[in-house]
Amino acid sequence: MDQLRQRQLRKAGPTFSELFTPKLVTVLREGYRLPQLRADAVAGLTVAIVALPLSMAIAIASGVTPERGLFTAIVGGFIVSALGGSRFQIGGPAGAFIVLVASTADRQGLDGLLLATMMAGMFLLAIGYLRLGTYIKYIPYPVTVGFTAGIAVIIFSGQIVELLGLKLPGKEPGPFVPKLMALWQAGSTLNPAAAGIALLSIITVVALKKWRPHWPGMLVAVALASLVVALSGLPVDTIGSRFGGIPRSLPLPALPPMSLDKALAVLPDAIAFALLGAIESLLSAVVADGMTGRRHRSNCELVAQGFANIGSALFGGICVTGTIARTATNVRAGAHGPISGMLHAAFLLVFMLVAAPLASFIPLAALAGVLAVVCWNMVEKPAIAALLRSSRADALVLAATFLIVVFRDLTEGIIVGFALGSVLFIDRMAKAVAIAENEPPLIADDVADTTNGDRRAYDAIEASDPDTVVYRISGAFFFGAASTVAAVLDRIADQRRSFILDCSQVPLFDSTAANVIESTAHKARKAGVRFIIAGASPQTRRMLITHGVKRPLVTFAASVKEAKAQLKADAGVLLHPKT
């Protein structure tokens, strides 16, 4: 009887309330006790330490005061975790928004920026409740890689003034080429002290990442730079000298000034905020899914992002979105569920209440150095290499998006890249073999926890296993997913002994994906990584073997469970060799 009811529920589909039930409720229904709270507290503290300097740096780079970055992370981050459709999403200010926020603040003022942020939140609510989020996350991967790399170049160019302590005779130009010309002309005003502090911060972050990866490198770098400036009296700008410090409390919520004319003026900015926020947040949620094997509900997540942006604007914050780096840090720190993100916001509030006077000593050059490292990390170098190797068409989409973002406009870059990527996708789908009706759909819909088995207890050990990583792909495995897998494997090849790729929910596998898997399989073998492909259909397996993806490069298993059994059996053979 229970099985019959489950089949009926699957056929009828999840209800509205099931689709928009926050993951926080799911976690509490599973049973939440002291061990889970302890894990979430540790993860939340870890993420808060990373977010503290980064939130202020992003706010300053966005053309607003540093405390507004903290308001965003505290209020927006709490709402994203409390109401979101992802167990591990960390919300806050993001580097991808710097250019858009700075441009809006410059043209419309702070009141216009807050109004645009609130309107973007309303648009995100509409996108989520209309269930359009299912499709937003399928923007072609070369577009997102090219867009992110272009944003990184623009952000870095905007930090050169602080990195070198330059003094411009007028306002810094916005367009890329005029900006570089203005910076070149101001080269004689270089401040060696500021450049030295920036270099010290960059070296500290890079060195700690290499030698002490579990240390909060960005916070240590900012603290060290602040100590050097305070003790030596170096002539560099600080948060205190430029902004007068930061407040020790949250402001009271207040609506920004509103009028029809002002709303129409900021409407294009609000739409840009909403679209970029939706893309960035869902990409972050997908990354968390790949790291943990869980599955987020995209529309519920966008609703949470909408409320978070509205809440952030009410408290004077800027745009909120899911942040990939902080979300990944949350997962690696052993988070159990959304309470870690809520605690991350609470810890940031405590930091602001207690340590606000110390923030006045932070040199702006140190924060610029932190952002320089962030820009370097934003450029997905393994993904770019994989896309350039995969095909000329992927390289074209990547290059077009990157160049238009850098030299023309962010929105134009997304539109052109999406148009080229869509044509490429349609062409490949037209050439693909038809999918049988009993196979998984090309685009997976959101599902409720009660109908997909997500109410089983989450085991953080699976995602934080130091030896084995399991990466799961859902939906059509075309060029975008193939590039993602290549980038993931490149990042973990030197850190994990075994890599299991779960293809059980892949209905379509094209030749580009097979070629990329072959390349990454060779890399895995050279690095000594055991590569197992689990759950591949007979058609997928035949295509892979045709493209050379076979023993000894990889082994196949019927399921992830069988793949882990293979690893366990191999480990037993190594421990007890035959005599």
Buried (B, 14 or more C-beta within 10 A) or exposed (E): EEEEEEEEBEEEEBEEEBBBBBBBEBBBEBEBEEEBBEBBBBBBBBBBBBBBBBBBBBBBBBBBBBBBBBBBBBBBBBBBBBBBBBBBBBBBBBBBBBBBBBBBBEEBBBBBBBBBBBBBBBBBBBBBBEBBBBEBBBBBBBBBBBBBBBBBBBBBBBBBBBBBBBEBEEEBBBEBEEBEEBBEEBEEEEBEBBBBBBBBBBEBBBBBBEEEEEBBBBBBBBBBBBEBBBEEEBEBBBBBEBBEBBBEEBEEEEEBEEEEEBBEBBBEBBBBBBBBBBBBBBBBBBBBBBBBBBBBBBBBBBBBBBBBBBBBBBBBBBBBBBBBBBBBBBBBBBBBBBBBBBBBBBBBBEBBEEEBEBBBBBBBBBBBBBBBBBBBBBBBBBBBBBBBBBBEBBBBBBBBBBBBBBBBBBBEBBBBBBBBBBEBBEEBBEEBEEBEEEBBEBEBEBBBBBBEEBBEEBEBEBBBBEEBBBBBBBBBBBBBBBBBBBBBBBBBBEEBBBBBBBBBBBBBBBBBBBBBBBBBBBBBBEBEBBBBBBBBBEBBBEBBBEBBBBEEBBBBBEEBEEBBEBBEEEEEEEEEEEE
